[in-house]
Amino acid sequence: MLVIRPLQENDLDALYAMAEGAGKGLTTLPADRELLTKKINHARETFNQRCAPEAGLYLFALEDTELKRCVGISGIQARVGLDEVFYNYRLSVTVNASRELDVHVRTPTLHLSNDMTDTTEICSLLLSSSHRGGGTGLLLSRCRFMYLDDFRKHFSEKVFAEMRGVSDDNGQSPLWDALGSKFFDMEFSEADMLSGLGNKSFIAELMPKYPIYLPMLPDAARAVIGQVHENTAPALKMLQAEGFNFNGMVDIFDGGPVVEAFIHNVRTVREGISRHVMIRKKPLDMNVPAEEQVMISNRSFRDFRVTTIPAECIGLDTVSVPAEVAEVLEVESGDRVRLAPLKDTGRR
Amino acid sequence: MWLVRPAQPGDLNDILDIAGGQGPRMSSTLPKKEDALSAKIEQSARSFAGTNKADEPKRFLFVLEEASTGKVQGVSGIDARAGNGQPFYNYRQDALIHASHELGTSRRVEVLYPSHALTDHTLLCSFTITPELRGSDAFELLSRARMLFIASHRELFTDQVVVEIQGVQTDDGKVPFWDSLGRHFFNMDFETADQYSGLLSKTFIAELMPPNPIYVTLLSQAAREALGQPHTQTRATFKLLQQEGFRGGCYLDIFDAGPVLEARTDALKSVVTSHPKTLHAANTDDGELCLISGGEGEGFRCTLTTLTESLQGEVKVPLKTWECLGRSSGDKVRITPL
């Protein structure tokens, strides 16, 4: 069985292995033991409510109960840009118009912005290659929306995700080459890594602060603004299906888009229902296709658990779950749980 | 003999001919359209006569006349206040140091800031001459007659004088700086924009340029190389102005990035070295070749002459110079060596 739970200290080795396997591009989880340990500790403090709500970092592990090992991770950062400065470029338009000259020219322009400050970010999604497919990625990502909705007061009304932008096989980013590299004496991968390690002040110090008029950049750079890396396309599609939209912000290094949604509009939240648990005695075939699975969460802030069960378990007022599912969810008969379809049902 | 005098309505056709023969660039300060030019000449006449309305900018237009034929071969101008009551746009080339304490690195970042700092400085402008005369004595006369005018009408002008020098243009008429920057905001080539600039006003066009600073590093290489560089055809003008005491600073033209030269009015060579003298007749053509000017306002004349000086502040010049200047014995004149 696959179950979501808060990340723990003993997940470090598994986490490190995954970060290492992910390579460059995952800026929030670099393969650095010290940093990962810090992140795990931060997450522990958060779940135990020993840090201020706005400083919270919620990291969830996907555990394979047979392997007894963490095989995936996903996260929520309660608020960005509070202890450092959070930068994006806002893609906007400058219009030049003159009736006398018969001129009306629209110039796409990048403005350095801190507009996402104080907003909740979903981040750090990583899934071990051995467990990809069959809706596992969906569970890992979407479990967060159940959490966000159940504990709304800890988060902003709006959540966003930064999507990885375009870079080639050698890690070269066309936007970085045309823009960032003119201001930084370093390679894209290095800048990206430094940013991931949390050293953000160098960005403020070195990045151009005046607007960038896009026609002054080469076509190759302009073409990738707001575009995702091909490996990130499925993740983007998944978020779009949840109701996330491009909000006009792009990453300052690689031009990857920022997508956002109001929590109450997220599909997993809208389609969520709640039921009382009944322990089921009848045998049940757990191996059903992803379309017929539903996520089930125990709604616990501190000991959050989510797994999937077949949709047929859902009754009018109750949900009947096998004893072993109730056990991993740490629920008993009569407890209220939350349910939501794993896959987009097409219902609106 | 060459004579520089205030432009008059009758000069219109000659000036149109000269302006038309210069290629597109000269239009920016000298309109090629008859109505616009005619209005400019009239405004100049009012400026010389001192009959402008209180809020009308003073703009002076001089012509270079071949005295024997009356044919006009060149034009030069002074705007008493650059911008003529509107903002006068330039880029100021400046630098920022982007330094990271954390990474221990720093980098010099060149930036072009839109600037109005030169607004209301006296501006030399509209210099246009028949191509064959470029670099000749007449060329120098036409340009420097303005400094003599400033010297003898000092109260009309400010303490700083500026002059815009045409920037780099390729043989096929392309302006690299415009192509890398301005073109994106107008969707038109340099020539078209320049025509509008002459037709409407430079300020009008300038206000359509991006309002924010421009990072030099994002310009094309050709545009970067053109920053502050004069057009090859302006070499003679550039040299003459340098001798006059003008120096390039950090200001650039916003369209072609040509240099804007600056000088302190009271330090201009023609102003420093020209002295008021009393006019007398000489029998011979002997002596040093000098610029000589006389008359006030609309009566201002400037020409080249041989002369001999006495120690009592008197100059002896040939009679034909008198005629040319419209002055006679005992009148005050101003001279400066060529």
Interface residues (C-beta under 8 A of the other chain):
Chain A: T94 N96 S98 E100 L101 V103 V105 T107 L179 K182 F183 F184 D185 L194 N199 S201 F202 E205 L206 M207 P208 Y210 P211 I212 Y213 P215 M216 L217
Chain B: H98 A99 S100 H101 E102 L103 T105 R107 V109 V111 S180 L181 H184 F185 F186 N187 M188 Y196 L200 F204 I205 L208 P210 N212 P213 I214 Y215 T217 L218 L219
